[in-house]
Amino acid sequence: MSKTKKELVAVIEKYTDANGQEKNVYRTVGRLIETKYGDMVKIDNIPIVKGGWDGWCYLNEPFDRTKPREDQKPKIDRSGFDDMESDIPF
């Protein structure tokens, strides 16, 4: 049985955000897998990048797609509920 140890992530694009800061767009291009014969790299796709891809990837921890990312968690406004009675009237 194989297990994904790391994801190979490449920068595929750059953009400027609303504050004028340059940001990167990342894409998972493969993964580092632990097998019974040792570690192996599986490349799923080669990124198409303007000017050509330089071949460099980051090795990131596998992303758990079952949990929402920290910046995507819904913000719950709990103001106004502190003074409510604890008993429900019905």
N, C-alpha and C positions, 0 to 999 in steps of 0.2 A: 504494500500500500504506500502511495506517495503522499507527501505533505508539502504544501506551499510554505516556504520559509520567508520569502521576500517577494515583492512585486517590483518589476523593472518599469520605471516611470521616466518618460522623456519629456523635455520641453518642446512643444510643437509650435508655439506661437507666442508673440509678445503683444501687449496692448497697453494703452494708457487709460487709467481709471479717471473718475470724475475729479479727483484731487490732483491730477497731473502726475501721478506716480506710475512708473512702468511696472507692469505685472506680467507674470508668465502664465501660460495655459499648459497644463500637464496632461499626458495621456499614458495609460498603462499599456505597455507594448509587449509584456511577457512576464515571466515569473521564474524564481529560483526554487527548485523543487528538491526535496530530500527523498531519495529512493534507497532501496536496499543495496544498490551498487555505488552509492555516493551522491553528491550534489550534482544536479543537472540544470541547465538553463533552457527554458522553452520560450522562443520568441514567436508571438502570435501575429504580429504585424510590424512592418517597418514604417515609421512615421513619414508622411510627406510634409516637408517643411520648405518654405520659400528660401531659396539659396542652398538647399540641401541639408540633410541631417548630418550632424557632426559625429554621431555614433555613441554619444555619452548618455547614460541612464543613471538615475538614482535608484538605490535599493531601499525601498520603503517596507515597513511592516505591512502585512496583508490588511486590506481595508475590510472591516466587517460590514457588509452591505445590509445586514439585518437591523443594525442600529442607526438612527439618524445622526448625522454629523452635529457637532456642538453648535455650529452656526445655523443649523436648520431646525433646531428644537423649537417648538412653539413657545412663545413668551406668554405666560399666564399673568394677567393683571388681577391681583388679589386685593387691591385697595377697595375699601368700602364694605368689606365682609367681616372686618374685625369686631364690629359692634352688633352683629346679628345674634339673636338668641340661639341657644344650642338645640332647643326643642322645636320640632316641626309642628305647626298648629293643626295639622289634619292627620 
